[in-house]
């Protein structure tokens, strides 16, 4: 039996093909449980007819708003009557990128009853806006370059974090760390924003 030695370049080609296959296999989902594969929701259709305070958020979709803590807290005040979910994120934060499809879908599903906001922490405007073009959301984010808003809500240890306000404007829960599944986020919206069980039926 004659054994022929393969040219070293052939091994290199095989390695490249195998690597490409592995990368391709991992590119089908932007979330660890495969729930991030869906296209961006049709926000116009999903959120048509929203109450004026929530419609005002949708009109500012993907914008970065100035004003720091004062502007953020005034917005929470203006949203009284509606619960609010505020997500602390940054374009350079890997876990933030993984969980963003959950917030896209949740905002489309509950955005006529719940106010959604972003808090863009320690980010550059260019990078943040590029990210929002890639992963659009139907709500604005407040710039937080000095982490003052994050500190005000107790989100100082890492990212992402998510603050839940009740309809009176009280901060009732701060989720520290990323959401691993859409079901986790839906459960917290039901528990802390809409009342137990309400999110499931929404």
PyMOL commands that set and color helices and strands:
alter all, ss='L'
color gray80, all
select helices_A, chain A and resi 8-26+35-37+43-46+52-59+68-78+94-110+125-134+148-153+182-194+198-201
alter helices_A, ss='H'
color red, helices_A
select strands_A, chain A and resi 64-65+83-89+114-121+141-144+161-165+171-176
alter strands_A, ss='S'
color yellow, strands_A
deselect
rebuild
show_as cartoon
